Amino acid sequence: MVRGLSGRHRLGDLLGCAGLARSTYYYALSRPKRETRPELRRKVAEVFSRTPNGCGHRQIAMALRAECGARIADKTVLKMMREMGISCGIRRESDYHRYNSYRGVVGRTFENVVGRDFSAELPWQKMGTDVTEFSQPWGKAYLAPVYDFASKEIVAWSVSESPNMAQQLDLLGQLAERMPEGAAPVLHSDMGWQYQSDAWCGRLREMGIRQSMSRKGNCLDNAATEQVFGHLKDEFSRGREWDSFESFKADLDAYIVHWNTERRQVGLKGLTPEEFRNQALAA
């Protein structure tokens, strides 16, 4: 601003109004501000646009390193994003109440085997499941996934207009098809009615899967799966509306494929869930 007005007003007056020292002004003129890593800007914009609501600087930095071979720090990517005027929204507390399937003790309950230890060395050792709700103008949709704690992969999922037992059995059918021979994972859930039912417990027993349950009223006992829902709603659904359940389901299915095959994870040292699973099972 000072430089633009300097031809019409005395420089000393302008610097006084702006609170700038003369030496600072001339130093800035001699060293014009340059864009940070301009050769990577197109790639930054492309990675940011892969999800409808964008993604954070760590996700972009991992993609730059893995896909372009760039040597770049996370903070440098954050600086680039600020210069480009793009940012990923941050979750904030609201008065929204999530779907709650707890109806008391209506069937079998199980010990909390996981005990908030969500670490696992290999895929198909520890997994989590839950149900989350999406509100849309035409009604509600429900996602029931099975999440692998080691690979961070959503190994099976079912999207339905009703959180009923049919959805859960569809989920277990997918899980049975994809579970490797010889696997005997622990599957952790909350104390929702569906996870206490005979149909659910019997099907897991047939598959050789051990059940683990959160304690009543302890959402942190299932924090790993809840965290997935948070990221998913930030990147996929926040602020968006769909015309129908069918279009919503198609887009959600596509996003979960993106999560598994393209979205890189800090906890996996920059690998995607699919890459980590393939490397772990090949070792």
C-alpha positions as CSV (number, residue, x, y, z in Angstrom):
1,M,0.0,0.0,0.0
2,V,2.8,2.4,0.8
3,R,4.5,1.7,-2.5
4,G,1.3,2.2,-4.4
5,L,0.6,5.6,-2.7
6,S,4.2,6.9,-2.7
7,G,3.7,8.8,-6.0
8,R,0.9,10.8,-4.6
9,H,1.9,11.4,-1.0
10,R,5.1,12.1,0.9
11,L,6.9,8.8,1.8
12,G,7.6,10.0,5.3
13,D,3.9,10.6,6.0
14,L,2.9,7.2,4.6
15,L,5.5,5.4,6.6
16,G,4.3,7.2,9.7
17,C,0.7,6.2,9.1
18,A,1.7,2.6,8.4
19,G,4.0,2.4,11.5
20,L,6.9,1.3,9.3
21,A,10.5,2.2,9.6
22,R,12.2,3.6,6.5
23,S,14.8,0.8,6.6
24,T,12.1,-1.9,6.9
25,Y,10.3,-0.4,3.8
26,Y,13.4,-0.4,1.6
27,Y,14.4,-3.9,2.8
28,A,11.0,-5.2,1.7
29,L,11.3,-3.5,-1.6
30,S,14.7,-5.1,-2.3
31,R,13.5,-8.6,-1.4
32,P,10.1,-9.1,-2.9
33,K,8.0,-11.9,-1.4
34,R,8.3,-15.1,-3.4
35,E,5.9,-18.0,-3.5
36,T,6.9,-21.1,-1.5
37,R,7.7,-24.1,-3.7
38,P,5.8,-22.9,-6.8
39,E,6.6,-26.1,-8.7
40,L,4.4,-28.1,-6.2
41,R,1.4,-25.8,-6.1
42,R,-0.6,-27.6,-8.8
43,K,-0.1,-30.9,-7.1
44,V,-1.1,-29.4,-3.7
45,A,-4.3,-28.2,-5.3
46,E,-4.9,-31.6,-6.9
47,V,-4.4,-33.5,-3.6
48,F,-6.6,-31.0,-1.7
49,S,-9.4,-31.5,-4.2
50,R,-9.5,-35.3,-3.9
51,T,-12.1,-35.0,-1.2
52,P,-15.2,-32.7,-1.3
53,N,-14.2,-30.8,1.8
54,G,-10.4,-30.9,1.3
55,C,-7.8,-32.3,3.5
56,G,-5.1,-31.2,6.0
57,H,-1.5,-30.2,5.4
58,R,-0.1,-33.5,6.8
59,Q,-2.2,-35.5,4.3
60,I,-0.9,-33.3,1.4
61,A,2.7,-33.5,2.6
62,M,2.5,-37.3,2.7
63,A,1.1,-37.4,-0.9
64,L,3.9,-35.0,-2.1
65,R,6.6,-37.2,-0.7
66,A,5.1,-40.5,-1.9
67,E,3.8,-39.5,-5.3
68,C,6.3,-36.8,-6.4
69,G,9.4,-37.8,-4.4
70,A,9.4,-34.3,-2.9
71,R,11.5,-33.5,0.1
72,I,9.2,-31.2,2.0
73,A,8.3,-30.6,5.7
74,D,4.7,-30.6,6.9
75,K,5.1,-26.9,8.0
76,T,6.2,-25.9,4.5
77,V,3.0,-27.4,3.1
78,L,0.9,-25.5,5.7
79,K,2.7,-22.3,4.6
80,M,1.9,-23.0,1.0
81,M,-1.8,-23.7,1.8
82,R,-2.0,-20.4,3.6
83,E,-0.5,-18.6,0.6
84,M,-2.9,-20.3,-1.7
85,G,-5.9,-19.5,0.5
86,I,-7.0,-23.1,1.1
87,S,-7.6,-24.8,4.4
88,C,-9.4,-27.8,5.8
89,G,-12.1,-27.2,8.3
90,I,-11.6,-28.3,11.9
91,R,-14.3,-30.2,13.9
92,R,-16.0,-28.1,16.5
93,E,-18.3,-29.1,19.4
94,S,-21.9,-28.8,18.6
95,D,-25.3,-29.8,20.1
96,Y,-25.6,-32.6,17.6
97,H,-26.4,-35.9,19.2
98,R,-25.0,-39.0,17.5
99,Y,-27.0,-42.2,16.9
100,N,-27.1,-44.3,20.0
101,S,-28.0,-48.0,19.8
102,Y,-27.8,-48.8,23.5
103,R,-31.1,-50.2,24.9
104,G,-29.8,-51.7,28.1
105,V,-28.8,-55.4,28.5
106,V,-31.0,-57.1,26.0
107,G,-28.8,-60.1,25.1
108,R,-25.2,-61.3,25.7
109,T,-22.5,-58.9,26.8
110,F,-18.7,-59.5,26.7
111,E,-15.5,-58.4,28.4
112,N,-13.6,-55.4,27.2
113,V,-10.8,-57.4,25.8
114,V,-9.2,-54.5,23.9
115,G,-9.2,-52.2,26.9
116,R,-8.4,-49.0,24.9
117,D,-5.3,-50.7,23.5
118,F,-6.0,-50.1,19.8
119,S,-2.5,-51.0,18.7
120,A,-1.9,-54.1,16.5
121,E,1.2,-55.2,14.6
122,L,-0.6,-57.0,11.7
123,P,-3.9,-56.7,9.9
124,W,-6.8,-58.9,11.0
125,Q,-5.7,-59.0,14.7
126,K,-7.9,-56.2,16.2
127,M,-10.9,-54.5,14.6
128,G,-13.7,-52.2,15.6
129,T,-17.2,-51.6,14.5
130,D,-20.0,-49.1,15.3
131,V,-22.9,-47.3,13.5
132,T,-23.0,-43.6,12.6
133,E,-25.9,-41.5,11.3
134,F,-26.1,-39.0,8.5
135,S,-29.0,-36.6,8.3
136,Q,-30.2,-35.5,4.9
137,P,-33.3,-33.6,3.5
138,W,-34.9,-36.9,2.4
139,G,-34.2,-38.7,5.7
140,K,-31.3,-40.5,7.4
141,A,-28.6,-42.9,6.3
142,Y,-26.5,-45.2,8.5
143,L,-23.0,-46.5,8.0
144,A,-21.8,-49.7,9.7
145,P,-18.1,-50.4,9.1
146,V,-15.5,-52.8,10.3
147,Y,-12.2,-51.0,10.9
148,D,-8.9,-52.7,11.1
149,F,-6.8,-51.1,13.9
150,A,-3.4,-52.1,12.3
151,S,-3.9,-51.2,8.7
152,K,-6.4,-48.3,9.3
153,E,-8.5,-50.0,6.6
154,I,-12.3,-50.1,6.4
155,V,-12.4,-53.8,5.5
156,A,-16.2,-54.1,5.2
157,W,-19.1,-51.6,5.4
158,S,-22.8,-51.4,4.9
159,V,-24.9,-48.3,4.1
160,S,-28.6,-48.5,4.9
161,E,-31.6,-46.3,5.5
162,S,-32.3,-48.2,8.7
163,P,-29.9,-49.4,11.4
164,N,-31.4,-52.8,11.6
165,M,-30.2,-56.4,11.9
166,A,-30.3,-56.9,8.1
167,Q,-27.6,-54.2,7.8
168,Q,-25.5,-55.9,10.4
169,L,-25.8,-59.4,8.8
170,D,-24.9,-57.8,5.4
171,L,-21.8,-56.4,7.1
172,L,-20.8,-59.7,8.5
173,G,-21.4,-61.4,5.2
174,Q,-18.9,-59.0,3.5
175,L,-16.4,-59.5,6.4
176,A,-16.6,-63.3,6.0
177,E,-15.8,-63.1,2.3
178,R,-12.8,-60.9,2.9
179,M,-11.3,-62.5,6.0
180,P,-8.1,-64.4,5.2
181,E,-7.9,-68.1,6.0
182,G,-6.6,-68.7,9.5
183,A,-7.4,-65.2,10.8
184,A,-8.9,-65.1,14.3
185,P,-9.4,-61.4,15.1
186,V,-10.9,-59.6,18.0
187,L,-13.9,-57.4,17.0
188,H,-14.6,-54.6,19.4
189,S,-18.0,-52.7,19.6
190,D,-20.1,-50.8,22.1
191,M,-23.0,-52.4,23.9
192,G,-25.5,-51.6,21.2
193,W,-28.5,-53.9,21.0
194,Q,-27.4,-55.5,17.7
195,Y,-24.0,-56.5,19.1
196,Q,-25.8,-58.3,22.0
197,S,-28.2,-60.2,19.7
198,D,-28.1,-64.0,19.1
199,A,-27.8,-63.5,15.4
200,W,-24.7,-61.3,15.7
201,C,-23.0,-63.3,18.4
202,G,-23.7,-66.6,16.7
203,R,-22.4,-65.4,13.3
204,L,-19.1,-64.2,14.9
205,R,-18.7,-67.4,16.7
206,E,-19.1,-69.3,13.5
207,M,-16.4,-67.1,11.9
208,G,-13.9,-67.6,14.7
209,I,-14.1,-64.0,15.8
210,R,-13.8,-63.0,19.4
211,Q,-16.1,-60.3,20.7
212,S,-15.0,-57.4,22.9
213,M,-17.3,-54.7,24.2
214,S,-17.0,-51.2,25.6
215,R,-18.3,-50.5,29.1
216,K,-21.6,-48.7,29.3
217,G,-21.3,-44.9,28.9
218,N,-17.6,-45.0,28.0
219,C,-17.3,-43.7,24.4
220,L,-13.5,-43.6,24.7
221,D,-13.5,-47.4,24.9
222,N,-14.3,-47.3,21.2
223,A,-12.3,-44.2,20.3
224,A,-10.5,-45.7,17.3
225,T,-13.7,-46.3,15.4
226,E,-15.2,-43.0,16.5
227,Q,-12.2,-41.2,15.2
228,V,-12.8,-42.6,11.7
229,F,-16.3,-41.3,11.8
230,G,-15.0,-37.8,12.7
231,H,-12.5,-37.7,9.7
232,L,-15.1,-39.2,7.4
233,K,-17.7,-36.5,8.2
234,D,-15.1,-33.7,8.0
235,E,-13.8,-34.7,4.6
236,F,-16.9,-36.2,3.0
237,S,-20.3,-35.0,4.3
238,R,-19.9,-31.8,6.3
239,G,-22.0,-29.1,4.6
240,R,-23.2,-31.3,1.8
241,E,-26.7,-32.5,0.7
242,W,-27.7,-35.3,-1.7
243,D,-30.9,-35.6,-3.7
244,S,-31.5,-39.2,-2.8
245,F,-30.2,-42.1,-0.7
246,E,-28.9,-43.9,-3.8
247,S,-26.7,-41.0,-4.8
248,F,-25.5,-40.6,-1.2
249,K,-24.6,-44.2,-0.9
250,A,-22.7,-44.2,-4.3
251,D,-20.6,-41.3,-3.2
252,L,-20.0,-42.7,0.3
253,D,-18.9,-46.0,-1.2
254,A,-16.5,-44.1,-3.5
255,Y,-15.1,-42.2,-0.5
256,I,-14.4,-45.3,1.5
257,V,-12.5,-46.8,-1.5
258,H,-10.5,-43.5,-1.5
259,W,-9.9,-43.9,2.2
260,N,-8.5,-47.4,1.7
261,T,-6.5,-46.9,-1.5
262,E,-5.4,-43.2,-1.7
263,R,-5.7,-41.5,1.7
264,R,-2.3,-41.7,3.4
265,Q,-2.0,-42.1,7.2
266,V,0.5,-40.6,9.5
267,G,0.3,-43.6,11.8
268,L,1.3,-45.8,8.8
269,K,4.3,-43.6,8.0
270,G,2.8,-42.2,4.9
271,L,1.3,-45.4,3.4
272,T,-2.3,-45.9,2.4
273,P,-4.2,-48.7,4.3
274,E,-4.0,-50.9,1.2
275,E,-0.3,-50.4,0.9
276,F,0.3,-51.2,4.5
277,R,-1.9,-54.3,4.4
278,N,-0.2,-55.7,1.3
279,Q,3.3,-55.1,2.7
280,A,2.4,-56.6,6.1
281,L,0.8,-59.7,4.7
282,A,3.7,-60.2,2.2
283,A,6.4,-60.0,4.9
